[in-house]
Amino acid sequence: MNAVLEGLASNPALPATLLDRLVTRPELAADLAERADLSPAHVRALLAYGDSTTVYTLLDKGLVHPADIPITNESVALVVTGSPDADPGLARALAFHPDPAVRARLPEWACSLPADVIDLLARDSDPSVVAELVLFQPLPPGLAESLSSHPSLDVRRALASSPHTPASVLTSLSSEDALARELAANPATPGAVAADLLRHHVSRYFLAERTDLPADVYEQLASELEPGILSQLAANPAVPVPVLRQLTATRALRLVLLRNPAIPLDLLVELAPVARIGPDPVPRIASASVAELRELASSRVAQVRMLVAARPDLPADLFAGLVPDPDAGVAAAVAVHPLVTVAQLWELVERHGPQVCPRVARNPLCPPELLHHMASRAGSVEKTYRAVARHPAAWGETLLLCMEDAQARHLAAAHPHLPVPTIVELMGSEFTAGAAAANPSLPVHVMEDLVNRSEV
């Protein structure tokens, strides 16, 4: 019943009379707070439950002012401090809270902290409070410098990790070997300081993703054997091209390289057929000139033509030349292209069959007749059923064809075109009950019966 009521709470067609009744259920407060039809009375009732998630949602939607929120517990108070309009006195009160766990959460939640609260937390007897302050709040340079000699390693680690820490303080911390990993991962650490951390093996994974290091550092990192380090390098657009050319030993690395915006086109052409990348846009194709696109579109390598077909702003004539491509991968990319027409979608399905159906069904222009045609011939291709079940234009009878696949059945349960008897039937399954209860086509009398039964 919980899943059903949660579904009803999010159902956009829920009548006002039933909404009034559900608002009296504290366990539904967080779900109801997401609704777009809440009255001021509903908001007040939801606030009274003292649920921090509900308060956060209502604040985020602008349905309540911080001053109007009853502070019933510490979690609600912390959420309120995240608003720029919160009373600074609330943060001051929390800074004196006897529980260090509450004081430690304050720096993360607060939008900003008054200077006196920052000073107070920086002197807290519990190192975890100081560490959280350092990690989440910008500190005056003098205070950051003084905390760099704090006796707690956790505080110094937080200081080394924080993007707010001044470069001069980060430089001074680099003499401490125990902070190498945090300093390497911190984008605020000066590049020269970070490069010197190469001597610490624990820092190398993080160094491999930085874009401000000398070329020789990337060359040294390329000699590593750890896949994680090499993968970070392969994705890094600052890595010199000669180094990128070394990172082709595994399919995993080749896949990462193909998404590196700095990959040279000749390397992209070389790797595309062996990496078996899908028909989704890659950054280097997105930045290619029209002349480069035309050259790539004429490639004998189908995977290269596929990558070109995925670019959404192709010249019309170039796109037209890719539509009749005999390769199913190219067709899959064409199927979701903004320039493709409904007639061309039919042509793609007739030419390539089930291979392209999941992609065709993702196109918002796909007509209901074609969705039905594909679902009736999907066979064992579950992805087609799932894509069809997501499509807002799918007919009810088409959705019934998708019911054999469990994931598609869950998606169809929330589809407003699903026949009402099937929606009601799906209420009886734990896997689909919540989605069916959220279906706006669910009859009001069924909604009323569900609420009545929950109140017995």
C-alpha positions in Angstrom: 0.0 0.0 0.0 2.9 2.4 0.6 4.0 2.2 -3.0 0.4 2.8 -4.1 -0.1 5.8 -1.9 3.3 7.3 -3.0 2.2 6.8 -6.6 -1.1 8.6 -5.9 0.8 11.4 -4.1 2.6 12.1 -7.4 -0.4 11.6 -9.7 -1.1 14.9 -11.5 -4.7 14.0 -11.9 -5.3 13.5 -8.2 -8.6 15.4 -7.2 -8.3 18.2 -4.7 -10.5 16.3 -2.2 -8.1 13.4 -2.2 -5.1 15.6 -2.0 -6.6 17.1 1.1 -6.8 13.7 2.6 -3.3 12.6 1.6 -1.8 15.7 3.2 -2.8 14.3 6.5 -0.4 11.4 6.1 3.1 12.3 7.4 4.7 9.5 5.5 3.7 11.1 2.2 5.0 14.6 3.0 8.1 14.3 0.9 6.2 13.0 -2.2 3.4 15.6 -1.9 5.9 18.4 -1.6 6.9 17.8 -5.2 3.4 18.6 -6.5 2.6 21.7 -8.5 -0.9 22.2 -7.1 -0.3 22.8 -3.4 -2.3 25.5 -1.7 -0.9 27.6 1.2 -2.9 25.4 3.6 -1.3 22.3 2.1 2.2 23.8 2.5 1.5 24.7 6.2 0.3 21.2 6.9 3.4 19.6 5.3 5.8 21.9 7.2 4.2 20.9 10.5 5.6 17.4 10.1 9.1 18.6 10.6 10.5 16.5 7.7 13.8 18.0 6.5 13.4 16.6 2.9 9.9 18.1 2.6 11.2 21.5 3.9 14.1 21.4 1.4 11.7 20.8 -1.5 9.3 23.5 -0.5 12.1 26.0 0.0 13.7 25.1 -3.3 10.3 25.6 -5.1 9.9 29.0 -3.5 6.7 28.0 -1.8 7.8 29.1 1.7 10.0 31.8 3.2 12.6 30.7 5.8 11.0 32.9 8.4 7.7 31.0 8.1 9.2 27.5 8.7 8.8 26.1 12.2 12.1 24.9 13.5 11.1 21.6 15.0 14.4 19.8 14.9 18.1 20.2 14.0 17.7 18.7 10.6 15.1 21.3 9.6 17.2 24.0 11.1 20.2 22.9 9.0 18.1 22.9 5.8 16.9 26.4 6.5 20.4 27.7 6.9 20.9 26.8 3.3 18.7 29.6 2.2 20.3 33.0 1.5 17.4 34.6 3.3 17.9 32.6 6.5 18.3 34.4 9.8 22.0 34.4 10.7 21.0 33.8 14.3 19.9 30.3 13.4 23.5 29.4 12.3 24.8 30.9 15.5 22.5 28.8 17.6 23.6 25.6 15.7 27.2 26.5 16.2 26.6 26.2 20.0 24.7 23.0 19.7 26.0 20.4 22.3 26.1 17.6 19.7 29.3 17.9 17.6 27.6 15.9 14.8 25.1 18.8 14.4 27.9 21.4 14.5 29.9 19.4 11.9 26.9 19.4 9.5 26.4 23.2 9.7 29.3 24.2 7.3 28.0 21.9 4.6 24.4 23.0 4.8 24.8 26.7 5.3 24.6 29.0 2.3 27.2 31.2 4.1 28.3 31.7 7.7 28.8 34.9 9.6 32.5 35.7 10.4 31.9 35.1 14.1 30.5 31.7 13.5 33.4 30.8 11.3 35.8 31.8 14.0 33.9 29.9 16.6 33.8 26.7 14.5 37.5 27.0 13.7 38.2 26.8 17.4 35.9 23.9 18.1 37.2 21.2 20.4 36.1 18.5 18.0 38.4 18.1 14.9 35.6 16.8 12.7 33.8 20.1 13.1 36.9 22.1 12.1 37.5 19.7 9.2 34.0 20.2 7.8 34.3 24.0 8.2 37.5 24.0 6.2 36.1 21.7 3.5 32.9 23.6 2.8 33.3 27.2 3.7 35.8 29.8 2.4 38.1 31.0 5.2 40.0 34.3 5.6 43.6 33.7 4.4 45.0 34.2 7.9 42.7 31.7 9.4 43.5 29.1 6.7 47.2 29.6 7.3 46.8 29.1 11.0 44.8 25.9 10.5 47.6 24.5 8.3 49.4 23.6 11.5 46.3 22.2 13.3 47.3 19.0 15.3 44.5 17.0 13.6 45.5 15.3 10.3 41.9 15.3 9.3 41.8 19.1 9.5 44.9 19.4 7.4 43.5 16.9 4.9 40.4 18.9 4.6 42.5 22.0 4.1 44.5 20.2 1.4 41.2 19.1 -0.3 39.3 22.4 -0.2 39.1 24.5 -3.4 38.7 27.5 -1.1 42.2 27.1 0.4 44.7 29.8 -0.8 47.4 28.6 -3.1 50.1 29.7 -0.7 48.7 27.5 2.1 48.4 24.5 -0.3 52.0 25.0 -1.3 53.1 25.0 2.4 51.1 21.8 2.9 52.9 20.0 0.1 55.8 19.2 2.3 53.6 16.8 4.2 53.7 13.4 2.5 50.4 12.3 4.1 48.5 15.0 2.1 49.8 14.1 -1.4 46.5 12.5 -2.6 44.3 15.4 -1.4 46.6 18.0 -2.9 46.9 16.2 -6.2 43.1 16.0 -6.5 42.5 19.7 -5.5 42.2 21.9 -8.7 43.3 24.8 -6.6 46.7 23.3 -6.0 49.2 25.1 -8.3 50.3 23.0 -11.2 54.0 23.2 -10.3 53.2 22.0 -6.8 51.0 19.2 -8.1 53.7 18.1 -10.6 56.1 17.6 -7.7 53.7 15.1 -6.1 54.5 12.6 -8.9 56.9 10.9 -6.5 53.9 9.7 -4.4 52.2 6.8 -6.1 48.9 7.5 -4.3 48.7 10.9 -6.1 49.1 9.6 -9.7 45.5 8.7 -10.4 44.5 12.3 -9.6 47.4 13.9 -11.4 46.4 12.0 -14.6 43.2 14.0 -14.8 44.8 17.4 -14.2 45.1 19.7 -17.2 47.8 22.0 -15.8 50.9 19.8 -15.7 54.1 19.8 -17.7 54.2 17.4 -20.7 56.9 15.3 -19.1 54.6 14.4 -16.2 52.0 13.0 -18.5 54.8 11.0 -20.3 55.9 9.5 -17.0 52.3 8.7 -16.0 51.8 6.9 -19.4 54.3 4.3 -18.2 52.0 3.2 -15.4 50.4 -0.2 -15.5 47.2 0.6 -13.5 44.2 0.8 -15.8 42.6 3.7 -13.7 45.6 6.0 -14.2 45.8 5.2 -17.9 42.1 5.8 -18.3 42.3 9.2 -16.7 45.1 10.1 -19.1 43.2 8.9 -22.1 40.3 11.2 -21.2 42.5 14.2 -20.5 42.5 16.8 -23.3 45.8 18.3 -22.0 47.8 15.2 -22.6 50.2 15.6 -25.6 49.1 13.8 -28.7 52.2 11.5 -28.8 51.2 10.3 -25.3 47.6 9.7 -26.4 48.8 7.5 -29.3 50.5 5.2 -26.7 47.2 4.6 -24.9 45.5 2.2 -27.3 46.4 -1.2 -25.7 42.9 -2.1 -24.5 39.3 -1.6 -25.8 38.5 0.2 -22.6 41.3 2.8 -23.3 40.2 3.1 -26.9 36.7 3.9 -25.9 37.9 6.6 -23.5 40.2 8.0 -26.2 37.4 8.3 -28.7 35.6 10.7 -26.3 38.7 12.8 -25.7 38.0 16.2 -27.3 41.7 16.6 -28.3 42.0 13.2 -30.1 43.5 13.8 -33.6 41.2 12.8 -36.4 43.6 10.2 -37.8 43.7 8.4 -34.5 39.9 8.6 -34.2 39.6 7.0 -37.7 42.1 4.3 -36.6 40.3 3.5 -33.4 36.7 3.8 -34.3 36.3 0.3 -35.9 38.2 -1.6 -33.1 36.6 0.3 -30.2 33.0 -0.6 -31.2 31.7 2.7 -29.8 27.9 3.3 -30.1 26.1 5.8 -32.3 26.3 8.7 -29.8 28.0 12.0 -30.3 31.7 12.3 -29.5 33.4 15.7 -28.7 36.0 15.7 -31.5 33.2 15.2 -34.1 31.2 18.0 -32.5 34.2 20.3 -33.0 35.1 19.2 -36.5 34.9 21.6 -39.4 32.4 21.1 -42.3 35.3 20.1 -44.5 36.5 17.6 -41.9 32.9 16.2 -41.6 32.6 15.8 -45.4 35.9 13.9 -45.5 34.9 11.7 -42.6 31.4 11.0 -44.0 33.0 9.5 -47.1 35.1 7.1 -45.1 35.1 3.5 -46.0 34.9 2.8 -42.2 31.2 2.5 -41.2 31.9 3.4 -37.6 33.4 6.7 -38.7 30.4 7.5 -40.8 28.2 6.5 -37.8 30.0 9.1 -35.6 29.4 11.8 -38.2 25.7 10.9 -38.5 25.4 11.5 -34.7 26.3 15.2 -35.0 23.0 17.1 -34.8 24.0 20.2 -36.9 25.1 18.5 -40.1 24.6 20.3 -43.4 21.4 19.0 -45.0 23.0 17.6 -48.1 25.6 15.7 -46.0 22.9 14.2 -43.8 20.8 13.2 -46.8 23.8 11.3 -48.1 24.0 9.3 -44.8 20.3 8.3 -44.7 20.6 5.5 -47.3 23.8 4.2 -45.7 23.8 0.3 -45.7 25.3 0.0 -42.3 22.9 -0.5 -39.3 25.1 1.6 -37.0 24.9 4.6 -39.3 21.2 4.1 -39.5 20.9 4.0 -35.7 22.6 7.4 -35.5 20.4 8.8 -38.3 17.2 7.6 -36.5 17.5 10.2 -33.7 18.9 13.0 -35.9 16.9 16.3 -35.8 16.8 16.3 -39.6 15.3 12.9 -40.1 11.7 12.8 -41.4 8.9 10.4 -40.6 9.1 8.9 -44.1 12.8 8.3 -43.5 12.1 6.6 -40.2 9.8 4.2 -42.0 12.5 3.6 -44.6 15.2 2.9 -41.9 13.0 0.3 -40.2 12.1 -1.4 -43.5 15.8 -1.5 -44.5 17.4 -2.5 -41.2 14.6 -4.1 -39.2 14.9 -4.8 -35.4 18.5 -3.5 -35.2 17.4 0.1 -35.5 14.0 -0.1 -33.8 15.1 0.9 -30.3 16.7 4.1 -31.7 13.8 4.9 -34.0 11.5 4.6 -31.0 13.5 7.2 -29.2 12.8 9.8 -31.8 10.0 12.1 -30.5 8.7 12.4 -34.1 8.1 8.7 -34.4 4.4 8.3 -35.2 2.1 5.9 -33.3 1.6 3.7 -36.4 5.4 3.1 -36.6 5.7 2.4 -32.9 3.0 -0.2 -33.2 4.7 -1.7 -36.3 8.0 -2.0 -34.4 6.5 -3.4 -31.2 4.6 -6.1 -33.1 7.8 -7.3 -34.7 10.2 -6.7 -31.8 10.5 -10.4 -30.9 13.3 -10.8 -28.3 14.6 -7.2 -28.6 13.6 -6.0 -25.2 15.1 -2.5 -25.9 12.4 -1.9 -28.5 9.6 -2.6 -26.0 11.2 -0.3 -23.5 11.7 2.5 -25.9 8.2 2.2 -27.2 6.8 2.1 -23.7 8.5 5.4 -23.0 7.2 7.2 -26.1 4.3 9.6 -25.3 2.6 8.9 -28.7 2.3 5.1 -28.2 -1.2 3.8 -28.5 -2.8 1.7 -25.7 -2.9 -1.4 -27.9 0.8 -0.9 -28.7 1.7 -0.7 -25.0 -0.1 -4.0 -24.4 2.4 -5.6 -26.9 5.3 -4.5 -24.6 4.0 -6.3 -21.5 6.1 -9.4 -21.8 9.2 -7.4 -20.8 9.3 -6.6 -17.1 11.0 -3.2 -17.4 8.7 -2.2 -20.3 5.7 -3.2 -18.2 6.8 -0.9 -15.4 7.2 2.0 -17.9 3.9 1.3 -19.5 2.2 1.2 -16.2 2.6 5.0 -15.9 1.7 5.7 -19.6 -1.6 7.7 -19.8 -2.6 5.8 -23.0 -2.5 2.4 -21.3 -6.1 0.9 -21.2 -7.7 1.5 -17.8 -8.4 -2.2 -17.1 -4.7 -2.9 -17.5 -3.7 0.0 -15.2 -6.0 -1.3 -12.5 -4.7 -4.9 -13.1 -1.1 -3.6 -12.7 -2.0 -2.2 -9.3 -1.9 -5.7 -8.0 1.8 -6.2 -8.7 4.4 -4.9 -6.3 6.7 -4.0 -9.2 4.2 -1.9 -11.1 1.8 -0.7 -8.4 3.5 2.6 -7.7 3.8 3.5 -11.4 0.1 2.5 -12.1 -1.0 4.6 -9.1 0.8 7.6 -10.6 -0.9 7.2 -14.0 -3.1 10.2 -14.7 -5.6 8.0 -16.5 -6.4 6.1 -13.3 -10.1 6.6 -12.7 -11.0 8.8 -9.8 -13.2 6.1 -8.2 -10.2 3.8 -8.1 -8.2 6.5 -6.4 -10.9 7.1 -3.9 -11.1 3.3 -3.2 -7.4 3.1 -2.6 -7.4 6.1 -0.2 -10.4 4.7 1.6 -8.7 1.3 2.1 -5.6 2.9 3.4 -7.5 4.6 6.1 -9.2 1.5 7.4 
